[in-house]
């Protein structure tokens, strides 16, 4: 079962990384995980992941976890955690397209 999950999650990770490369504007960076289920994204300074989430839910029907939730000191406001284990490749593609639209607006 673990071998099958590794294949599925690996393919979804690769799909997300490719979609990010196509859809994200300049100045946005992200990790290239070797394991796990998440990509960590860093937005240019001045962006706030919590504010972006509110807009994303309202206008694009997408969700992510604002990175500040993982920083007990209140920093990390310009970071996001993106999950690639739950959505399928079609959903990943569409989600990254919508996220890219928000970040270029």
N, C-alpha and C positions, 0 to 999 in steps of 0.2 A: 504494500500500500504506500509506503514511504517513497519508494522508487517512482511510482505513478504520480504522486503529488509533486515530487521534484520536477518531473517532466512537464506537468501541467503548469505549475507555478513558474518554472523557468521560461516556458513559452509566453506566458502572460507578462512576465517581467520584460522580456525582450520586446514584446509588442508595445508595452508602455514606453520603454526607452526610445523606441523608434518613433512613436507618436509624439513624444515630448520634443524630440529633435526636429520634427516637422512643424509642430504647432506653437512652440513657445517663442516669445519675442526675445531679442537680445537682452542680456542682463540677468536672465533667469538661469539658475543652475540647479543641478540635481545630482543625487548620488547614483552610482551604478552598483546596486547591491549584489553580493555573491551568495546571499542567502536571505532568509526571512520572507516577509510578505509586503514590504513597504518601500517606497521611494521617498526620500527626504528632499524636499524642494526648498531652495532659498530664492526669495524674491529680491528685487533691488531695494535698497534702503528707502524708507518712506512708505512702503506697502505694509499693510496690516492684515495678517491671515484671518483674524476674526471678522474684520469688516468685509473682507473678500468673501468669506463663507456666507455671510448674511446676503450679500448681493448674488452669490452663486445659487443659493437656495431659491431666492425670489425670482431671479430672471432666467436662470439656466437649468434649474432642476438637477443640480449636481451637488455633491457633498464631499468633504475631506475634513481632516482634523487640523485645526490651526496648531502650528508648532509650539506656540507659547504655552499650551497645556502641558508640555514636557519640560518646561524651564521654571523651576520653583522660584527663581529670582525675578520673574517677569520679563526676561529677555526672550529672544527668539520670535518676536512679533512678526517678522518678515519671513517666517518659515511655514511649511505645510507638510503634512504626512499623507501620502497618497497610497492607497491600498490596491494591489494588483491581484490579490488572491480570490476575491469575491466576484468582481465583474468578469464577464467573458471578453473576448478580444473585440467584438463589435462594440460593447459598452465602453471598453477602455478607449477605443478610437474616438467614439463620440464624446466621451467625457473630456478627453484631452483637447479635442477641437473646441468644445465649449469653454474650457478653462483658458485656452489660448485667446479666444475672443474677449473674455473678460479682461485679460491682462494687456490686450492691445487697445482696448476702448479708452 
